[in-house]
Amino acid sequence: MTADVPGYEKDEIDVQIQNNTLRIRAKHEQEAEEREEALIRSEREHREMRESVTLPEPVDEDNITASCNNGVLTVHLPKKEPTEPGGKKIEVE
């Protein structure tokens, strides 16, 4: 899965998986101040992005990886191998 996260650094991005839902949150806060003789200019910037995706199939949570390059977040979600193909057989007594 890929998601555009332009302007965010990798330490500003939080990726979590819970109950078969992938949650991405990116938060950026910056404060800048310039002083020129009698003039003081102060700027504050706050941006936040949230995205949730319900996964269609179970994934192997222990082997999920994520990387961010040039404003694109890539999350690799390997499928979980089924334990019993075709379900579980129930004996009739």
N, C-alpha and C positions, 0 to 999 in steps of 0.2 A: 504494500500500500504506500502511496506517496501523497504528501500534502505540502502545499506551498506555505512557507513561513518566512516571507521576505522581511528583512530587517531585524530578525531575532537571532541571538547567539545561541549556541547549543546549550549553554548553562541556564538559559531563560526558558527552555522547553521541558515540559514534564509529560512523560508518556506512561500511562498505566493501563492495565487490563484487569477487569473485574466482571464476573458473571457474563462472560462471553461478549463484553462490550469494551472496545478500545477507546480510551479517552486521551485526547491531546489538549494540552493547555500551554499557551505561550504568554509570557508576561514581560513587558519591557517598561522600565521606569528610568528616566534620566533627568537630571537637574543641572542646569548650566547657568553661570553667572559671569557677566562681563562688567568691568569697571573702567570707566573713562572719565577722568577728572570729576565733574559733578553729576555724571550720568551713570546710573546703575541699571543694567538690563538683566533680568532674571527670567529664565524660561524653564518650564517643566513639561515633560512629555510622558504620557502614560498610554500604553497600548496593551490590549489583551485580546487573545483569540482562544476560543474553546470549540472543540469539535468532538463528537461522539459517534462511533460507528458500531452498530450491532453486527457481529460476525455471523455468517451463515452456517459455519461449522466449527466444532471445537478445535482449538489450536494447542500446540505443545508449548505451554507457557514458560517452561524452563529454557527453551531455545529461541525465544524471541530476541531479535537484535534491532537496533535503530541507529541511523546515522543521519547527519545533516550536512549538506554540501551546497553552497551557493543559493541558500534560501529554499532548498527543497529537502523536506524530511522524508526519509525512506524507512519504513518499518517492515521487517521480514517476519512473517507469521507462518511458521511451518505447521501444516495440518497434523492433528493428533491421529495416530494410528488407531483404528477401531480395535477394541479388545475381542469382540466376538462378531465376526461378519454375519449379517442376517439376524442378529438379535440373540436372545437367550431361549433355549429349548426348555419347556416346562413339561415334566412327566405327568401323565394322567393316571390316577390311581383307580 
